[in-house]
């Protein structure tokens, strides 16, 4: 077995291991697709942003292309097959919690906008920021059903009534 095969085996996620982030398969794919589209928009807008004389626009454009590379590396490592460590980085990114990915992606997307506030940087980073928002929403967890909320409310009401009757009996 070659060293590249060993790296792939080490980086490949174990299909038997359950993922504990609480995301459904379709939401996970939605986040990945948003990440890839966000990477494309960052790359195109970053390249367009670099065609200028203003140094802040050039710096924001280079940062946006770096954002695109990181998004491709984390969300779609098959796009970066020419890089040896792409699968290892993707496997490590898959182990991150959704709130960590959300903070990382949103922070990456906000920095070029702070460098150079133009329509190109705003629209170019919007989908990358939306990817972070999607991961952030998944970190909040699933919405509960009405039956469990009703049970909790009933138990709380019962405990309040017991406290009230206990204090009234103690006074009498």
Buried (B, 14 or more C-beta within 10 A) or exposed (E): EEEEEEBBEEBEEEEEEEEEBEBEEEBBEBBBBBBBBBBBBBBBBBBBBBEBEEEBBBBBBBBBBBBBBBBBBBBBBEBBEEBEEBBBBBBEBBEBEBBEBBBBBBEBBBBBBEBBEBEBBBEBBBBBBBBBBBBBEBBEEEEEEEEEEEEEEEEEEEEEEEEEEEEEEEEE
